[in-house]
Amino acid sequence: MLVLSRQRDESIIIGDNIVITIVDIRGDKVRLGIEAPKEVPVHRQEVYEAIQRERIQSESGEKVADDSASPST
């Protein structure tokens, strides 16, 4: 993990097209501004994990439905 120190209004750049800017710092909270192309998904970790859980549940549900629809021999 790369650890950087930044102050308000300073940025870091990831690759050629993602910019993360420190927008505000209040107590123990930091507000980030993220500029990224529309095709690059940006989520908070807890949202990303929920999306992954839903995707796994959906895929496993589809597989079960597909298995039950196939003729038995």
FISEDREN-649922 format. One record per residue: residue number from 0; x, y, z of N, C-alpha, C, O in turn. Coordinates in Angstrom, 3 decimals, padded with zeros to 6 digits. Layout:
BEGIN
[node NUM, [X, Y, Z], [X, Y, Z], [X, Y, Z], [X, Y, Z]]
...
# end
This chain:
BEGIN
[node 0, [000.839, -001.172, 000.000], [000.000, 000.000, 000.000], [000.885, 001.236, 000.000], [001.821, 001.347, 000.792]]
[node 1, [000.585, 002.139, -000.875], [001.276, 003.419, -000.925], [000.562, 004.369, 000.017], [-000.657, 004.518, -000.067]]
[node 2, [001.295, 005.012, 000.913], [000.716, 005.965, 001.850], [001.292, 007.339, 001.540], [002.508, 007.527, 001.527]]
[node 3, [000.401, 008.299, 001.291], [000.824, 009.652, 000.951], [000.232, 010.656, 001.935], [-000.859, 010.449, 002.465]]
[node 4, [000.951, 011.730, 002.171], [000.415, 012.841, 002.949], [-000.011, 013.923, 001.972], [000.746, 014.284, 001.071]]
[node 5, [-001.203, 014.433, 002.143], [-001.733, 015.487, 001.285], [-002.448, 016.501, 002.157], [-002.953, 016.160, 003.226]]
[node 6, [-002.490, 017.715, 001.715], [-003.233, 018.771, 002.397], [-004.448, 019.136, 001.562], [-004.581, 018.703, 000.417]]
[node 7, [-005.322, 019.925, 002.136], [-006.529, 020.355, 001.432], [-006.164, 020.959, 000.078], [-005.190, 021.702, -000.040]]
[node 8, [-006.946, 020.634, -000.926], [-006.786, 021.096, -002.313], [-005.588, 020.482, -003.034], [-005.280, 020.894, -004.153]]
[node 9, [-004.914, 019.524, -002.438], [-003.857, 018.804, -003.129], [-004.427, 017.517, -003.699], [-005.434, 017.006, -003.209]]
[node 10, [-003.785, 016.993, -004.734], [-004.309, 015.832, -005.447], [-003.254, 014.753, -005.604], [-002.057, 014.981, -005.429]]
[node 11, [-003.749, 013.559, -005.943], [-002.887, 012.492, -006.432], [-003.495, 012.028, -007.749], [-004.698, 012.169, -007.970]]
[node 12, [-002.670, 011.481, -008.610], [-003.131, 011.021, -009.912], [-002.832, 009.532, -010.032], [-001.724, 009.079, -009.747]]
[node 13, [-003.848, 008.781, -010.462], [-003.706, 007.342, -010.677], [-003.808, 007.102, -012.174], [-004.801, 007.461, -012.807]]
[node 14, [-002.775, 006.494, -012.731], [-002.756, 006.294, -014.176], [-002.739, 007.652, -014.875], [-002.167, 008.619, -014.371]]
[node 15, [-003.369, 007.704, -016.031], [-003.405, 008.946, -016.789], [-004.715, 009.706, -016.640], [-004.828, 010.844, -017.093]]
[node 16, [-005.717, 009.076, -016.000], [-007.027, 009.710, -016.081], [-007.863, 009.657, -014.803], [-009.074, 009.875, -014.859]]
[node 17, [-007.251, 009.374, -013.657], [-007.985, 009.403, -012.397], [-007.276, 010.369, -011.459], [-006.085, 010.229, -011.180]]
[node 18, [-008.036, 011.360, -010.975], [-007.485, 012.372, -010.074], [-008.288, 012.346, -008.778], [-009.516, 012.429, -008.796]]
[node 19, [-007.589, 012.231, -007.664], [-008.220, 012.259, -006.348], [-007.712, 013.506, -005.633], [-006.509, 013.691, -005.451]]
[node 20, [-008.654, 014.355, -005.231], [-008.318, 015.626, -004.594], [-008.865, 015.654, -003.171], [-009.997, 015.234, -002.931]]
[node 21, [-008.068, 016.146, -002.234], [-008.534, 016.357, -000.869], [-009.384, 017.619, -000.894], [-008.871, 018.716, -001.119]]
[node 22, [-010.676, 017.465, -000.666], [-011.601, 018.590, -000.738], [-011.711, 019.291, 000.618], [-011.758, 020.519, 000.689]]
[node 23, [-011.752, 018.494, 001.695], [-011.935, 019.085, 003.020], [-011.446, 018.111, 004.073], [-011.477, 016.897, 003.872]]
[node 24, [-010.998, 018.642, 005.188], [-010.585, 017.831, 006.336], [-011.251, 018.443, 007.561], [-011.029, 019.608, 007.891]]
[node 25, [-012.077, 017.630, 008.232], [-012.753, 018.090, 009.454], [-012.598, 017.019, 010.521], [-013.197, 015.948, 010.426]]
[node 26, [-011.804, 017.304, 011.519], [-011.576, 016.316, 012.579], [-010.954, 015.067, 012.009], [-009.876, 015.110, 011.417]]
[node 27, [-011.647, 013.940, 012.191], [-011.102, 012.675, 011.706], [-011.707, 012.262, 010.367], [-011.565, 011.111, 009.955]]
[node 28, [-012.382, 013.190, 009.685], [-012.982, 012.879, 008.385], [-012.305, 013.670, 007.272], [-011.997, 014.854, 007.413]]
[node 29, [-012.086, 012.977, 006.168], [-011.492, 013.586, 004.988], [-012.497, 013.466, 003.851], [-013.028, 012.382, 003.609]]
[node 30, [-012.761, 014.549, 003.160], [-013.646, 014.499, 001.989], [-012.769, 014.478, 000.748], [-011.865, 015.297, 000.586]]
[node 31, [-013.061, 013.513, -000.129], [-012.292, 013.330, -001.354], [-013.146, 013.672, -002.560], [-014.340, 013.373, -002.593]]
[node 32, [-012.539, 014.290, -003.536], [-013.166, 014.473, -004.837], [-012.465, 013.537, -005.805], [-011.236, 013.488, -005.847]]
[node 33, [-013.245, 012.793, -006.583], [-012.655, 011.816, -007.497], [-013.115, 012.118, -008.906], [-014.313, 012.155, -009.186]]
[node 34, [-012.159, 012.333, -009.790], [-012.445, 012.518, -011.213], [-011.952, 011.282, -011.938], [-010.768, 010.948, -011.894]]
[node 35, [-012.883, 010.602, -012.612], [-012.532, 009.384, -013.340], [-013.437, 009.283, -014.560], [-014.538, 009.834, -014.554]]
[node 36, [-012.995, 008.587, -015.609], [-013.866, 008.378, -016.769], [-015.136, 007.633, -016.357], [-015.124, 006.856, -015.402]]
[node 37, [-016.219, 007.870, -017.074], [-017.499, 007.240, -016.745], [-017.421, 005.721, -016.762], [-018.159, 005.063, -016.028]]
[node 38, [-016.552, 005.152, -017.576], [-016.465, 003.688, -017.653], [-015.693, 003.076, -016.483], [-015.614, 001.852, -016.375]]
[node 39, [-015.127, 003.902, -015.613], [-014.420, 003.412, -014.435], [-015.359, 003.527, -013.234], [-015.665, 004.638, -012.801]]
[node 40, [-015.826, 002.389, -012.685], [-016.720, 002.470, -011.535], [-015.968, 002.951, -010.291], [-014.841, 002.532, -010.030]]
[node 41, [-016.609, 003.828, -009.540], [-016.037, 004.334, -008.292], [-017.097, 004.142, -007.210], [-018.189, 004.703, -007.300]]
[node 42, [-016.775, 003.348, -006.187], [-017.718, 003.057, -005.107], [-016.996, 003.123, -003.776], [-015.787, 002.901, -003.702]]
[node 43, [-017.746, 003.431, -002.721], [-017.219, 003.227, -001.368], [-017.082, 001.722, -001.179], [-017.801, 000.949, -001.812]]
[node 44, [-016.170, 001.302, -000.317], [-015.897, -000.123, -000.144], [-017.142, -000.898, 000.251], [-017.380, -001.978, -000.289]]
[node 45, [-017.948, -000.382, 001.178], [-019.122, -001.131, 001.628], [-020.151, -001.280, 000.511], [-020.856, -002.287, 000.453]]
[node 46, [-020.245, -000.297, -000.369], [-021.159, -000.394, -001.513], [-020.627, -001.428, -002.504], [-021.392, -002.248, -003.013]]
[node 47, [-019.333, -001.396, -002.777], [-018.719, -002.360, -003.682], [-018.936, -003.790, -003.187], [-019.280, -004.680, -003.965]]
[node 48, [-018.731, -004.001, -001.879], [-018.913, -005.343, -001.320], [-020.369, -005.797, -001.439], [-020.625, -006.971, -001.708]]
[node 49, [-021.321, -004.889, -001.243], [-022.739, -005.242, -001.392], [-023.044, -005.617, -002.839], [-023.786, -006.567, -003.088]]
[node 50, [-022.487, -004.888, -003.783], [-022.681, -005.195, -005.206], [-022.120, -006.577, -005.519], [-022.748, -007.354, -006.239]]
[node 51, [-020.939, -006.890, -004.981], [-020.329, -008.193, -005.223], [-021.178, -009.307, -004.629], [-021.356, -010.348, -005.263]]
[node 52, [-021.712, -009.108, -003.409], [-022.570, -010.128, -002.791], [-023.812, -010.360, -003.642], [-024.205, -011.504, -003.874]]
[node 53, [-024.430, -009.276, -004.108], [-025.622, -009.412, -004.956], [-025.291, -010.141, -006.249], [-026.074, -010.972, -006.709]]
[node 54, [-024.148, -009.842, -006.836], [-023.735, -010.487, -008.075], [-023.542, -011.990, -007.860], [-023.972, -012.799, -008.681]]
[node 55, [-022.900, -012.354, -006.764], [-022.665, -013.773, -006.459], [-023.991, -014.489, -006.223], [-024.198, -015.595, -006.722]]
[node 56, [-024.891, -013.858, -005.462], [-026.203, -014.465, -005.202], [-026.980, -014.629, -006.498], [-027.630, -015.651, -006.715]]
[node 57, [-026.914, -013.630, -007.349], [-027.626, -013.680, -008.624], [-027.066, -014.801, -009.503], [-027.827, -015.555, -010.109]]
[node 58, [-025.751, -014.908, -009.571], [-025.127, -015.948, -010.396], [-025.446, -017.336, -009.859], [-025.724, -018.250, -010.637]]
[node 59, [-025.411, -017.506, -008.541], [-025.702, -018.828, -007.982], [-027.176, -019.165, -008.162], [-027.514, -020.332, -008.358]]
[node 60, [-028.054, -018.180, -008.101], [-029.477, -018.408, -008.345], [-029.735, -018.806, -009.777], [-030.566, -019.675, -010.037]]
[node 61, [-029.035, -018.184, -010.715], [-029.201, -018.518, -012.129], [-028.703, -019.932, -012.403], [-029.318, -020.673, -013.169]]
[node 62, [-027.596, -020.302, -011.780], [-027.051, -021.644, -012.005], [-028.016, -022.702, -011.498], [-028.218, -023.725, -012.152]]
[node 63, [-028.611, -022.464, -010.342], [-029.566, -023.421, -009.796], [-030.754, -023.530, -010.732], [-031.217, -024.634, -011.019]]
[node 64, [-031.256, -022.394, -011.213], [-032.403, -022.418, -012.133], [-032.036, -023.136, -013.421], [-032.839, -023.902, -013.954]]
[node 65, [-030.825, -022.895, -013.930], [-030.389, -023.561, -015.162], [-030.289, -025.073, -014.969], [-030.680, -025.842, -015.846]]
[node 66, [-029.754, -025.502, -013.798], [-029.613, -026.933, -013.513], [-030.976, -027.616, -013.434], [-031.152, -028.724, -013.938]]
[node 67, [-031.929, -026.952, -012.803], [-033.246, -027.584, -012.636], [-034.013, -027.626, -013.940], [-034.913, -028.451, -014.095]]
[node 68, [-033.680, -026.754, -014.887], [-034.382, -026.720, -016.157], [-033.868, -027.766, -017.131], [-034.543, -028.098, -018.105]]
[node 69, [-032.657, -028.293, -016.868], [-032.106, -029.275, -017.802], [-032.772, -030.636, -017.607], [-033.080, -031.008, -016.474]]
[node 70, [-032.999, -031.383, -018.680], [-033.634, -032.690, -018.557], [-032.723, -033.673, -017.837], [-031.508, -033.662, -018.031]]
[node 71, [-033.311, -034.515, -017.015], [-032.499, -035.514, -016.299], [-032.441, -036.785, -017.145], [-033.368, -037.091, -017.894]]
[node 72, [-031.342, -037.514, -017.011], [-031.167, -038.742, -017.787], [-031.276, -039.967, -016.940], [-031.151, -041.081, -017.448]]
# end
